[in-house]
Amino acid sequence: MTLLIFLQFSGKRVGILGLGRIGLAVAKRAEAFGCSISYHSRSEKPFPNYKFYADVVDLAANCDVLIVACSLNAETHHIVNREVINALGPEGVLINVGRGAHVDEPELVSALVEKRLGGAGLDVYENEPFAPEQLLGLDNVVLVPHVGSDTEETCRAMADLVLGNLEAHASNKPLLTPVI
């Protein structure tokens, strides 16, 4: 069994890195469990019930669960580093559903082994599809392949989108999802 199984999610202080489409969907679901929501994003959003933190370390210091859902760019590469992990602390849990490179994996491994971080739930890794080998035997980690969108409905919608784009291209019409 893992540490994460023993934690109650209801009422937790949830911090979200990236309050875009996915982060906002996570926030709404966490709210239904009575969680307080705080976040860090490029800019403050018009959600008065969610507390904005301009600094990621401050966000981590003020949440029980930190969920990474931001886009990956030069600013967010290894945004979860030693300082953020230490601020989250030995009772904190890191959930990464963004990209593997958001997290400094050697630092994460060290923090989990040394119990400076309470636990982690990961479905993305810096060296996809391989999780760091050191994480495999830890009892305070849950690892899954990046399959969050692998429902029958989502796969069907993705296939329909591909077909729609192919049909638009063959008909010299604008693509449904153009690459810019």
N, C-alpha and C positions, 0 to 999 in steps of 0.2 A: 504494500500500500504506500501511497505517497502523502506527503504533508498536505497537499492541496485538497485531498478528500476530507480532511478533518476541519477545514475552515468553513465557517458560515459566511456566505456572500452577503446576505441581507444586512443592511445597515452599515456596510463598510464605506470608507472614504475612498472613492475611486478617482484616480487621476488619469487623464487621457492626453497622450501626446498626439496632437493633430485632431482638431475638431472639424474635419471635412465630412464628406458623405458617410464614410465608414465610422469615423469617430463619433459622429452625431447619432448614428444608429445604435452604437454601443451604449452611448450615454442614455438614450431613451429607454433601452432595455434595463440598464442598471438602475435607473430611477424607479422602475416598477418594483424593484427589490428593496426600495427604501434607502438606496445608497445616495450619499451626497456626491455631487459631481464637481470636479475642478479640472482645469485643462491648461495646456500650453499650445499655442498656435502662433503662426506668423503675426496675427493681429487678433485683437479682442473681438469676439462675436456678440451679436445682439441676443444673448440668452441670459437674462438676469438671474436665473436660478442656478447658473453654473459660474463658479469662481475662476477668473482668469489669473494665471501666473505668467509673468513675463520671463521668469527664470525657471529652467527645468529642475534645477536642484531644489528650489523652494517648493515646486510642485511635488517632487518626490518626498520631501520632508513632511509634507502635509497630506499624505494619502497612505492607505493600507495596501491598495492594489494599484499598480501603474500599468496602464494598457498602452502599448505602442501601436499607433494606427496612422502615422503620418507618411507623407511621400518621402522617398529617398532622394536626397540631393547632397551637395557638398556641405550644407549647413547641418543636415541631419545624420550624416555618416558618423557612426559611433556616438550619437547623441546620448545614449545610455552608456556612460563611462563609469570609472571608479567613484567619482564624486557623487553621481546620481545614485548609483547602487548603494553607497554608504548612507546617503540621505534617506533612502527607502528603508534600509535597516534590517535587522535580524528577524523582525516580524513581518516584513513587507514581502509582497509577491509581485513579480514582474511577469506580464503577459505580453508576448510579442506576436502580433498578427500582421505587422507591416512588412518589413524586409529584414533579412538577416543582418545586413550591414548597419542597421540602426544600433545594434548592440556590440560593444567590445567583448567578443566571446571569451578570450582568455581571462579578462577581468571578471566576467560572469561566472566562469568555471571556478576561479579562485574564490570569489565571494560565496558561492554555494558550498564549496568544500569546507571553507573556513567558518561557515554559518554566519557570515556578515549579511547575508540575504536569506530570508526565510524560505523562499521557493520561487520556482519559475514554471511557466507554461509556454511552450514554444511550438509554433508550427512553421517557422521559417528559420533558416540558418544561413550564415555568411557563405558557406561553401555548399550551396544547394546541390543535391538533395541530402547531403551528409551532415548529420548532427555531430558536434564535437564528441569524440569517443569518450572523453572523461565524464560527460554528462550521463552516459548510458547506465551506469550503475548507481547513480544517486537516487536516494529515496525522497528528495525534496524537489523533484523535477518531473513534469509531464511533457513528453515529446510526441508529436504527431506529425505526419507528413502534411504539407500545405494543401489541405483538402477542404478548406472551409466553404468553398463554393461548389463542391462536387455533389450537389443534389441532382436528382433527375430533372427537375424543373430548370435549374440553372444551366445544366449541360444542354438541354433542349433549346433554351433561349440563346446560348452562345452559338450553337449550330445554325439556328435560324438567322442570327446576325451575320454569320459568315456567308450563308447562302444569299441573303439580301444584298450584301456588299458585292458578291460575285455577279448577281443579276444586274445591279446598278452599273457596275463596271462594263459588263457586256453590252448594256443598252446605252452607254455613253451618258448616264445620268450621274448626279452627284452621289458619292459614296455615303452610306449611312454613318460610318465612323471613319472619316478621312484622317490620314496621318499628316500632321502638320509639321 
